[in-house]
């Protein structure tokens, strides 16, 4: 059983309806418009809501619960074929493939960025990757409830299948091929690597195009979640121009 903390994350989970919410615990001291909306929607959808003493949530003291905890079913991953079919049917379809993003805060932030800028799905490897947990849920601020996620055993093989289905593989890495000067082909898969090592060489070799962020000052790299926001924003402009 998974748990979702914070008001916005719980609210988005109810709205999306993508996962079964078994029960919501709300501190008796928790008030406000978001809490009222959560209670209203939960009753509307037949979700059990329990008002509990604040100390009932003390066992989650390592988390910033904001006075609310939802018990939900585990994350339901989709098949990569489902994402592929969905993206192929769109004019400007976009997937985000994450190579060895092991920090759950980064994973949650990237998921939030992906939803914000209109990506259609996310692909994560089964190994060398953060799992979808409470930290990812909280960091995404509920965005995870609004995007489909596939988990694959072998990233290189997954990329080959995506290419066979006509998707363009775009690797994000420092270099001279600035995204602002590059025409982005669709449907596309944006590959983001870890902050420390970037994209693995075997995966980079399978990319159709390497794109980078223009930088005025020389630093080693941006945080991967920050970099994803910039690149996804730039890609969203290409999508709009390609409509």
MARLOKE-968342 format. One record per residue (C-alpha): residue in three letters; y, x, z. Coordinates in steps of 0.05 Angstrom, whole numbers, plus 32768, in hexadecimal, padded with zeros to 4 digits. Example, Ala and Ser with C-alpha at 12.3 -4.5 7.8 and 13.67 -1.06 7.14 Angstrom:
ALA7FA680F6809C/SER7FEB8111808F/
This chain:
UNK800080008000/UNK8044801B7FED/UNK8087800D800F/UNK80CD80067FF3/UNK81098016801E/UNK815480068017/UNK81747FC58004/UNK81827FD17FBB/UNK813C7FEC7FAE/UNK811C7FAF7FCE/UNK814B7F807FA9/UNK813A7F9F7F65/UNK80F07F9C7F75/UNK80F57F517F81/UNK811F7F467F42/UNK80F17F6D7F14/UNK80B07F4B7F2A/UNK80897F877F11/UNK80647F927F52/UNK80477F657F86/UNK80707F647FC5/UNK80437F527FFF/UNK80767F508037/UNK80BE7F618047/UNK80D47F78808D/UNK811E7F6F809C/UNK813F7F8880DC/UNK81607F518105/UNK819F7F7C8105/UNK81A17F8180B8/UNK81D57F558098/UNK81FF7F518059/UNK82007F338014/UNK81C67F5D7FFA/UNK819A7F498035/UNK81AC7F008029/UNK819A7F067FDF/UNK81587F287FEF/UNK81457EEF801F/UNK815A7EBA7FEC/UNK81327ED97FB3/UNK80F67EE87FDF/UNK80F27E9F7FF5/UNK80FA7E897FAD/UNK80BF7EB47F98/UNK80947EA57FD5/UNK80977EEB7FF3/UNK808C7EEF803E/UNK80CA7F078063/UNK80C57F1B80AD/UNK81027F2580D9/UNK80F07F5D8109/UNK81117F838142/UNK81337FC4812B/UNK81007FEE8151/UNK80C97FD28124/UNK80E57FFD80EC/UNK80ED803B8118/UNK80AA805680FF/UNK80CD806080BC/UNK8103808A80DD/UNK80F980C180AA/UNK811280908076/UNK8156806F8070/UNK813B8028806F/UNK817E80048074/UNK815A7FD380A0/UNK81287FBC806C/UNK80E17FCE8056/UNK80B87FAD8020/UNK806C7FB6801C/UNK80597FB67FD2/UNK801D7FC37FA6/UNK801480097F8C/UNK8038801D7F4C/UNK801680017F0E/UNK801680377ED8/UNK801280207E90/UNK7FEA80427E59/UNK801080737E2C/UNK7FF9804A7DF0/UNK8020800F7E0C/UNK805F80387E10/UNK805380547DCA/UNK804A800F7DAB/UNK80887FF47DCE/UNK80B5802E7DB8/UNK809C802D7D70/UNK80B17FE57D6A/UNK80F97FF67D7C/UNK812F80127D4F/UNK814780457D82/UNK810C804A7DB1/UNK810D80807DE6/UNK80DA809B7E18/UNK80E580D17E4D/UNK80AC81027E59/UNK80B1812C7E99/UNK809081707E9B/UNK808281877EE2/UNK80B881627F07/UNK809C816C7F4D/UNK80D881597F78/UNK80D5810D7F87/UNK8121810A7F8E/UNK812981267F48/UNK80F480F77F2D/UNK811680BA7F4D/UNK815A80D07F32/UNK813F80DB7EEC/UNK811F80967EEC/UNK816180787F01/UNK8185809D7EC9/UNK815080877E96/UNK815A803E7EA8/UNK81A680447EA9/UNK81A880627E63/UNK817580347E43/UNK8134805D7E3F/UNK80F780317E32/UNK80C480567E5B/UNK80B180957E81/UNK807480C27E7B/UNK805E80EE7EB5/UNK8023811E7EBA/UNK7FEC81107EED/UNK7FEF81587F04/UNK802C81837F17/UNK805781477F21/UNK8075811F7F5A/UNK805180DE7F66/UNK8073809B7F69/UNK807F80937FB3/UNK80B380777FE4/UNK80E280B17FD8/UNK80E180A67F8C/UNK80EB805B7F97/UNK812780667FC4/UNK8147809C7F99/UNK814180707F5B/UNK816680397F82/UNK813780057F67/UNK813C801C7F1E/UNK80F2802D7F1E/UNK80E37FE27F1E/UNK81047FDB7ED9/UNK80DF800F7EB0/UNK8097801A7E9C/UNK8075805B7EB0/UNK8037807B7E91/UNK801080B37EB1/UNK7FE880E37E86/UNK7FB281167E94/UNK7FC881487E5F/UNK8011814C7E4A/UNK800581767E0C/UNK7FD181447DF1/UNK7FFF810A7E02/UNK8037812A7DD9/UNK800881347D9D/UNK7FF680EA7DA0/UNK803F80D77DA3/UNK804E81027D67/UNK801480E37D41/UNK8034809F7D4D/UNK807680B57D2E/UNK809E80C67D6C/UNK80CD81017D6C/UNK80C681327DA6/UNK8108814C7DC1/UNK810581857DF3/UNK8140818E7E22/UNK814F81D77E31/UNK818982097E31/UNK819882227DEC/UNK81C7821F7DB1/UNK81B181DC7D94/UNK81E581B17DB8/UNK81D381677DBE/UNK821C81557DAD/UNK821381767D68/UNK81CC815D7D5A/UNK81B5811E7D37/UNK818080FE7D63/UNK814480DF7D3E/UNK812380A07D58/UNK80F3808A7D74/UNK80F780C67DA3/UNK80D880E57DE0/UNK8106810F7E0D/UNK80E181467E31/UNK8100815F7E72/UNK80E3819C7E95/UNK80E781B47EDD/UNK812781D37EF6/UNK810582157F06/UNK80DA82207EC9/UNK80F281F07E94/UNK80C281D47E60/UNK807E81F77E5E/UNK807782237E20/UNK803B81FC7E04/UNK806381BC7E08/UNK80A281DB7DEC/UNK807B81F27DAF/UNK806981A97DA1/UNK80B281917DA3/UNK80D2817E7D60/UNK8117818F7D7A/UNK813581B47DB5/UNK817781997DCE/UNK81A781B47E02/UNK81E581A17E29/UNK822681C47E16/UNK823E81EE7E50/UNK828282107E58/UNK826C823F7E8F/UNK822D82687E95/UNK81FF82507ECC/UNK81B482517ECE/UNK81AA82067EC6/UNK81BD81C17EDE/UNK8193819A7F0F/UNK815F81777EE4/UNK817481327EFA/UNK81BD81417EE9/UNK81A8815E7EA6/UNK817F81207E97/UNK81BC80F47EA3/UNK81E7811B7E72/UNK81B1811F7E3C/UNK819D80D67E42/UNK81E680C27E3D/UNK81EF80EA7DFE/UNK81AF80CD7DE0/UNK81C880877DF1/UNK820680947DC6/UNK81D880A77D8C/UNK81B280667D98/UNK81F3803E7D94/UNK820780617D54/UNK81C380547D37/UNK81C380097D45/
